[in-house]
Amino acid sequence: MAIFSQTPGELNIESVVGTDFLCSLNFDTNISAYSFDAGIILNEYPSQIVFPITTSKSGSNIVNLSLTQIQSSEIGVVSNRKWFLNWNKDGIKQTILSGRFELSDVPIGQNSGLNQDVSISTYNIDINISSISALGATGATGTQGATGSIGVTGATGILGATGVQGSTGDLGATGATGILGSTGATGVQGATGIGATGLTGATGQVGATGQFGLTGATGTEGPQGATGDSGSTGATGLQGATGPSGGATGATGATGVIPSSVATFTITGEANFGIPCETKVSPSISGGNLDINLQSGTLFYVSKNADANISFLNPPTSPKVFSFKLQTIADGTAYTFTWPASVRWAGGSPPTLTTTNNKIDTMEFLTHDGGVNWFGYVIGLNF
């Protein structure tokens, strides 16, 4: 076994990538009060990279250095890398062992060992190093005892010089570009042959038109019915007597005049009407006002593109019941609509209108007292 008495001692270590490594160091002094750290210096420039070696103490005189299979695989193949072992006591750190560390990717038996006198798989080395001086004790009332001197730090080994980088070969010259060949001339276009055009054939004569057949005689017309009074439908005139075969049918009596306006329209019994159609109007917001003229339609389609004070104009008089719909289409901006004070909403608050671009809100308003009160309903929002 190797014995070291100098500080730092030199110990060169060799092991194999992917195997466990263990080295036991036997100290001739009690190391219970010391702490230890060790590492392999993988890189010193431009910044130092240190791979830690696991340290542990056995009893009061043995320090174990170890690497697992995984750790040696992480380091990989290294050669001539520095390693160190420091001990620490009373705030003083001192390097006590150092040397070269080599990890090979082939069995140790196939290359030369750096330590011929120690086992490759397990090192058991005796260390003979003086302990670090301790601080002198402080007297009870007297002057403080002198502090022991700090041990000298061992010199750092000289970093091997970096080999000179080989020069880069000259760039070869680029070959000259070949001359572009000339474009061949375009051949002369052949002459167009002259062809004579044939004569147009004569047009045939139009055939004679055949004679029309004779028209049958018209039957005698019956007497015309009397005209009804104005406003009512006239009575249907008497049907003319049927003449001999081929006689004409008597004429229908005239229809009464339809009134142009009706103040009161009363219907009794059953009545049939066609499908009712409402009128759509598209008023615009102008000068901050939106006027809804109720004589112009029953559905108002409004582009919501500004703040607006809304007015309902020309409602039917009481007791007539009237309702209309209002649709607003948003342009992506929030605007304020101020509703007439006569509008009543469910819960007392108007709806929050949609601001999403091209989304439509639909509301309905109803009055039965000539617009003194309007009842507002939300049909649907954000369509």
Secondary structure, DSSP 8 states (H G I E B T S, - for coil): --EE-SSSEE--EEEETTS-EEEEEEESS--TT-EEEEEEEEE-SSS-EEEEEEEEEETTTEEEEEE-HHHHHHH-SEEEEEEEEEEEETTEEEEEEEEEEEEESS-GGGS--S-TTS-SSEEEEEE----------B-SSS-B-------------------------------------------------------------------------------------TTS-----------STT-------------S--S-----S----------EE----BTTEEEEETTS-SEEEEEE-S-EEEEEES---TT--EEEEEEEEE-SS---EE--TTEEEGGG-------STT-EEEEEEEESSTTSSEEEEEEES--
